[in-house]
Every structure is written in C-alpha cells, then in structure tokens.
Amino acid sequence: MKKTLTILGFLAVFPAGVALADDDCFVPMADWQPRDAVARLAEENGWTVRRIKIDDGCYEIDGRDAEGRRIEVTVHPATLQVIEFEYEDEDEDHRPRRDREGGDDD
C-alpha cells in the first residue's frame, strides 16, 4: 500500500514538473533586463537586429550575424544568457523559380 501511494504521489507531481519545464524562461517581469540591454548584447556580438520579441517567456532576437546569415537567438530575460542560437534556413523562403526551357508546343 505504501509503495502504491509513493508511485501515485510521484505521478501526481511529475506532470507539473514537465509543464514547468516547457516554460523556457519563467522569470517575473520585475527581474527582466530592458530591451535596450538585449539590443546592446546583439550589437556586442556583431548581430544586426530585425526584431526582438518575447516567446515562451524568453527574449528572441531575429536578425543576421556578422557574416550576414539569418539567425534566431533565444536569450534569458534576467541574465541575458544565450539559451539557444540557430541559423535560419533561407532556402525555404527563397526557392529558385524554375523557368521552362524552350517554347510552348501549342
């Protein structure tokens, strides 16, 4: 019986822990750094900012790196630590148009 209660107690708490893990940056707004600080972070790293938004409680920078590649950077709002850095695939947005060779056979 005690083992069953222990297992049920664990299962009751486990989903709450998983739900909290989904919030990447659960920080009270009073503890957030201002957007200007995020913009300075980007400038210090040589990034050109297109947009700074909030996503899942984190700052998210959309822009370009020093080499001109599109980037998306997730930043912790209180510490300004880079949580995730990824290059965006530009091929999805700019697929070359296929022109037909030759004329119509009408």
Z-matrix of the N, CA and C atoms (Angstrom, degrees):
N
C 1 1.451
C 2 1.531 1 110.66
N 3 1.335 2 115.44 1 -42.98
C 4 1.456 3 119.50 2 -179.40
C 5 1.532 4 110.34 3 -64.20
N 6 1.334 5 115.91 4 -37.44
C 7 1.464 6 120.71 5 178.61
C 8 1.534 7 110.51 6 -64.57
N 9 1.315 8 117.20 7 -40.54
C 10 1.459 9 121.92 8 179.09
C 11 1.516 10 110.71 9 -63.50
N 12 1.336 11 117.07 10 -43.63
C 13 1.464 12 120.41 11 178.36
C 14 1.522 13 111.54 12 -64.00
N 15 1.319 14 116.77 13 -37.68
C 16 1.462 15 120.47 14 178.40
C 17 1.522 16 110.39 15 -63.85
N 18 1.318 17 116.51 16 -44.39
C 19 1.463 18 121.00 17 179.56
C 20 1.524 19 110.33 18 -64.96
N 21 1.322 20 117.79 19 -44.13
C 22 1.461 21 121.11 20 179.09
C 23 1.526 22 110.98 21 -63.87
N 24 1.320 23 116.41 22 -38.87
C 25 1.465 24 120.18 23 177.70
C 26 1.524 25 111.32 24 -63.58
N 27 1.319 26 116.66 25 -42.04
C 28 1.457 27 120.96 26 177.76
C 29 1.525 28 110.67 27 -63.53
N 30 1.319 29 116.87 28 -44.50
C 31 1.463 30 120.66 29 -179.27
C 32 1.521 31 111.84 30 -65.82
N 33 1.330 32 117.00 31 -32.45
C 34 1.458 33 120.25 32 178.74
C 35 1.524 34 111.18 33 -69.39
N 36 1.320 35 117.70 34 -34.90
C 37 1.460 36 121.78 35 -178.17
C 38 1.517 37 111.38 36 -85.08
N 39 1.307 38 119.12 37 -32.44
C 40 1.456 39 123.56 38 -174.78
C 41 1.531 40 113.66 39 -56.20
N 42 1.347 41 120.38 40 -48.56
C 43 1.466 42 118.72 41 179.90
C 44 1.527 43 112.95 42 -60.68
N 45 1.324 44 117.97 43 -33.51
C 46 1.461 45 120.25 44 178.23
C 47 1.517 46 110.14 45 -65.77
N 48 1.309 47 117.70 46 -39.44
C 49 1.460 48 121.45 47 177.53
C 50 1.509 49 111.55 48 -64.64
N 51 1.311 50 117.59 49 -39.29
C 52 1.461 51 121.34 50 178.28
C 53 1.524 52 109.86 51 -66.31
N 54 1.326 53 116.98 52 -40.53
C 55 1.460 54 120.37 53 179.42
C 56 1.523 55 110.60 54 -63.62
N 57 1.317 56 118.09 55 -39.47
C 58 1.453 57 120.81 56 178.51
C 59 1.520 58 111.33 57 -68.22
N 60 1.310 59 117.34 58 -32.74
C 61 1.461 60 121.01 59 -179.86
C 62 1.523 61 111.15 60 -67.27
N 63 1.339 62 118.16 61 -25.16
C 64 1.457 63 121.67 62 179.63
C 65 1.520 64 111.95 63 -68.87
N 66 1.334 65 117.70 64 -28.61
C 67 1.462 66 121.32 65 177.07
C 68 1.518 67 107.53 66 -79.91
N 69 1.312 68 115.99 67 104.89
C 70 1.449 69 120.65 68 -175.14
C 71 1.525 70 112.43 69 -61.14
N 72 1.315 71 117.34 70 -39.14
C 73 1.463 72 121.18 71 -172.04
C 74 1.531 73 110.44 72 -135.21
N 75 1.281 74 117.95 73 68.20
C 76 1.462 75 119.93 74 -179.91
C 77 1.521 76 108.57 75 -78.22
N 78 1.339 77 115.97 76 96.48
C 79 1.457 78 123.26 77 -178.70
C 80 1.523 79 107.80 78 -137.29
N 81 1.332 80 118.31 79 134.44
C 82 1.469 81 119.40 80 176.21
C 83 1.540 82 110.55 81 -60.18
N 84 1.313 83 116.68 82 141.45
C 85 1.468 84 121.59 83 -177.48
C 86 1.531 85 112.32 84 -56.43
N 87 1.312 86 117.59 85 -29.55
C 88 1.470 87 121.06 86 179.67
C 89 1.525 88 111.71 87 -63.38
N 90 1.333 89 117.35 88 -22.67
C 91 1.467 90 122.00 89 -178.53
C 92 1.526 91 113.53 90 -94.70
N 93 1.321 92 117.30 91 -0.10
C 94 1.466 93 121.09 92 -177.07
C 95 1.521 94 111.29 93 -75.75
N 96 1.330 95 115.16 94 145.79
C 97 1.458 96 121.97 95 169.41
C 98 1.532 97 107.25 96 -77.46
N 99 1.337 98 118.46 97 150.78
C 100 1.475 99 119.80 98 179.19
C 101 1.530 100 112.06 99 -70.40
N 102 1.334 101 115.75 100 160.66
C 103 1.466 102 121.28 101 178.25
C 104 1.528 103 112.07 102 -57.91
N 105 1.328 104 116.54 103 -33.27
C 106 1.463 105 119.81 104 178.66
C 107 1.524 106 111.11 105 -59.24
N 108 1.323 107 116.68 106 -36.67
C 109 1.464 108 120.53 107 178.44
C 110 1.527 109 110.42 108 -66.84
N 111 1.325 110 117.07 109 -36.04
C 112 1.469 111 121.11 110 177.17
C 113 1.524 112 109.46 111 -66.92
N 114 1.329 113 116.42 112 -41.78
C 115 1.468 114 120.75 113 178.12
C 116 1.529 115 110.34 114 -62.96
N 117 1.337 116 117.90 115 -40.05
C 118 1.476 117 120.84 116 177.43
C 119 1.528 118 111.01 117 -64.38
N 120 1.354 119 116.19 118 -39.84
C 121 1.467 120 120.30 119 177.06
C 122 1.528 121 110.17 120 -58.27
N 123 1.328 122 115.75 121 -45.17
C 124 1.461 123 120.23 122 179.63
C 125 1.525 124 110.62 123 -62.56
N 126 1.315 125 116.96 124 -44.35
C 127 1.464 126 121.36 125 -179.71
C 128 1.534 127 111.07 126 -62.34
N 129 1.331 128 116.08 127 -42.05
C 130 1.467 129 120.40 128 179.05
C 131 1.525 130 112.45 129 -62.18
N 132 1.333 131 115.98 130 -28.05
C 133 1.463 132 120.59 131 179.69
C 134 1.525 133 112.89 132 -93.23
N 135 1.323 134 116.86 133 1.14
C 136 1.461 135 120.50 134 178.35
C 137 1.513 136 113.77 135 80.00
N 138 1.330 137 116.94 136 19.94
C 139 1.464 138 121.05 137 -179.90
C 140 1.519 139 109.99 138 -91.62
N 141 1.320 140 116.26 139 142.80
C 142 1.457 141 122.43 140 171.91
C 143 1.525 142 106.92 141 -98.06
N 144 1.321 143 116.92 142 122.19
C 145 1.460 144 121.57 143 -175.13
C 146 1.523 145 110.33 144 -89.45
N 147 1.318 146 115.08 145 126.48
C 148 1.460 147 121.08 146 171.67
C 149 1.516 148 109.25 147 -92.95
N 150 1.361 149 115.12 148 -39.11
C 151 1.466 150 119.91 149 -176.85
C 152 1.519 151 109.83 150 -160.14
N 153 1.323 152 115.59 151 141.21
C 154 1.463 153 122.02 152 170.41
C 155 1.517 154 105.96 153 -116.83
N 156 1.330 155 115.79 154 123.17
C 157 1.466 156 119.26 155 179.33
C 158 1.518 157 109.06 156 -132.96
N 159 1.323 158 115.27 157 173.50
C 160 1.462 159 121.79 158 176.78
C 161 1.519 160 107.61 159 -108.24
N 162 1.333 161 116.15 160 127.33
C 163 1.459 162 121.73 161 179.93
C 164 1.523 163 108.35 162 -139.28
N 165 1.313 164 117.43 163 123.83
C 166 1.470 165 123.58 164 -179.05
C 167 1.529 166 111.46 165 54.44
N 168 1.326 167 116.31 166 36.47
C 169 1.448 168 120.73 167 177.05
C 170 1.515 169 114.20 168 78.89
N 171 1.333 170 118.02 169 6.63
C 172 1.465 171 122.81 170 179.00
C 173 1.525 172 108.81 171 -115.43
N 174 1.318 173 115.57 172 157.76
C 175 1.455 174 119.28 173 166.84
C 176 1.517 175 107.90 174 -76.18
N 177 1.326 176 115.99 175 143.31
C 178 1.454 177 120.89 176 175.59
C 179 1.523 178 107.91 177 -130.89
N 180 1.307 179 116.10 178 124.35
C 181 1.458 180 122.32 179 179.89
C 182 1.521 181 108.23 180 -102.33
N 183 1.329 182 116.10 181 124.76
C 184 1.463 183 121.92 182 171.34
C 185 1.513 184 106.25 183 -108.41
N 186 1.316 185 116.41 184 129.06
C 187 1.453 186 119.11 185 -178.92
C 188 1.507 187 112.15 186 -178.65
N 189 1.334 188 115.35 187 -148.12
C 190 1.461 189 121.91 188 -179.11
C 191 1.525 190 109.32 189 -133.59
N 192 1.333 191 115.12 190 146.62
C 193 1.458 192 119.25 191 177.21
C 194 1.531 193 109.41 192 -82.68
N 195 1.312 194 117.20 193 -176.33
C 196 1.463 195 122.05 194 -176.84
C 197 1.526 196 112.50 195 -62.36
N 198 1.343 197 117.19 196 -25.44
C 199 1.464 198 121.52 197 178.90
C 200 1.528 199 112.54 198 -90.00
N 201 1.323 200 117.34 199 0.45
C 202 1.460 201 121.26 200 177.99
C 203 1.513 202 115.21 201 89.73
N 204 1.332 203 117.41 202 4.81
C 205 1.472 204 120.13 203 178.86
C 206 1.525 205 109.65 204 -79.29
N 207 1.336 206 116.02 205 142.32
C 208 1.469 207 120.62 206 178.05
C 209 1.519 208 109.31 207 -68.89
N 210 1.349 209 115.56 208 135.24
C 211 1.460 210 121.43 209 -179.09
C 212 1.516 211 110.62 210 -132.44
N 213 1.319 212 113.94 211 157.65
C 214 1.464 213 122.49 212 170.87
C 215 1.525 214 105.52 213 -134.39
N 216 1.333 215 115.86 214 119.97
C 217 1.456 216 121.52 215 -174.94
C 218 1.527 217 108.56 216 -121.60
N 219 1.330 218 116.92 217 127.16
C 220 1.457 219 122.60 218 175.81
C 221 1.516 220 108.00 219 -98.70
N 222 1.346 221 115.89 220 128.00
C 223 1.452 222 122.41 221 -173.68
C 224 1.523 223 109.45 222 -124.83
N 225 1.331 224 116.96 223 134.79
C 226 1.462 225 121.87 224 176.59
C 227 1.524 226 108.53 225 -67.29
N 228 1.324 227 118.68 226 129.35
C 229 1.464 228 121.12 227 -172.65
C 230 1.529 229 115.34 228 -69.37
N 231 1.310 230 118.62 229 -24.83
C 232 1.469 231 120.71 230 -178.45
C 233 1.524 232 112.05 231 -92.79
N 234 1.331 233 116.67 232 -41.29
C 235 1.468 234 120.84 233 -174.67
C 236 1.523 235 113.18 234 -98.86
N 237 1.321 236 117.05 235 -15.61
C 238 1.468 237 124.29 236 -174.03
C 239 1.524 238 112.23 237 59.94
N 240 1.330 239 115.12 238 25.73
C 241 1.462 240 120.65 239 174.93
C 242 1.527 241 108.59 240 -77.67
N 243 1.329 242 116.56 241 136.15
C 244 1.466 243 120.96 242 176.88
C 245 1.519 244 107.88 243 -73.33
N 246 1.325 245 115.51 244 118.85
C 247 1.462 246 121.66 245 -178.90
C 248 1.526 247 110.16 246 -91.25
N 249 1.323 248 115.21 247 -39.97
C 250 1.468 249 119.73 248 -177.96
C 251 1.516 250 108.85 249 -146.74
N 252 1.313 251 115.79 250 139.24
C 253 1.467 252 122.13 251 178.18
C 254 1.511 253 106.85 252 -133.57
N 255 1.316 254 116.30 253 123.13
C 256 1.466 255 117.84 254 178.85
C 257 1.522 256 110.72 255 -140.39
N 258 1.314 257 113.84 256 147.88
C 259 1.451 258 120.94 257 175.18
C 260 1.520 259 107.86 258 -89.14
N 261 1.327 260 115.28 259 135.13
C 262 1.454 261 120.48 260 178.48
C 263 1.523 262 108.98 261 -87.19
N 264 1.316 263 116.49 262 139.14
C 265 1.460 264 121.98 263 -179.87
C 266 1.518 265 108.76 264 -83.01
N 267 1.318 266 116.75 265 110.17
C 268 1.459 267 120.83 266 -178.35
C 269 1.521 268 112.48 267 -76.11
N 270 1.331 269 117.72 268 -16.81
C 271 1.459 270 120.58 269 -178.89
C 272 1.522 271 111.96 270 -62.09
N 273 1.319 272 117.02 271 -28.61
C 274 1.461 273 119.91 272 -179.00
C 275 1.525 274 110.92 273 -66.69
N 276 1.346 275 117.23 274 -36.16
C 277 1.458 276 121.05 275 -176.53
C 278 1.527 277 113.06 276 -85.72
N 279 1.322 278 117.10 277 -27.29
C 280 1.458 279 121.07 278 -172.07
C 281 1.524 280 110.68 279 -126.80
N 282 1.282 281 116.44 280 63.70
C 283 1.458 282 119.52 281 177.41
C 284 1.523 283 108.86 282 -74.87
N 285 1.323 284 116.73 283 136.08
C 286 1.464 285 117.95 284 179.85
C 287 1.519 286 110.90 285 -64.91
N 288 1.318 287 114.71 286 140.01
C 289 1.458 288 119.87 287 179.32
C 290 1.512 289 108.62 288 -78.81
N 291 1.292 290 116.53 289 135.18
C 292 1.468 291 120.59 290 178.67
C 293 1.518 292 108.73 291 -92.10
N 294 1.284 293 115.21 292 114.09
C 295 1.463 294 119.96 293 175.33
C 296 1.517 295 108.40 294 -90.23
N 297 1.302 296 114.47 295 142.17
C 298 1.456 297 117.96 296 177.40
C 299 1.510 298 109.19 297 -73.68
N 300 1.297 299 115.91 298 138.53
C 301 1.466 300 120.04 299 174.88
C 302 1.512 301 108.49 300 -89.31
N 303 1.317 302 115.53 301 141.38
C 304 1.466 303 119.45 302 179.25
C 305 1.518 304 110.06 303 83.77
N 306 1.298 305 115.24 304 175.75
C 307 1.463 306 120.98 305 -177.59
C 308 1.508 307 111.77 306 -95.75
N 309 1.305 308 114.45 307 -179.23
C 310 1.461 309 120.26 308 176.55
C 311 1.516 310 109.25 309 -75.18
N 312 1.294 311 116.26 310 148.63
C 313 1.462 312 121.63 311 179.13
C 314 1.507 313 110.82 312 -97.40
N 315 1.319 314 118.93 313 28.00
C 316 1.468 315 121.55 314 -176.93
C 317 1.476 316 112.85 315 -73.62
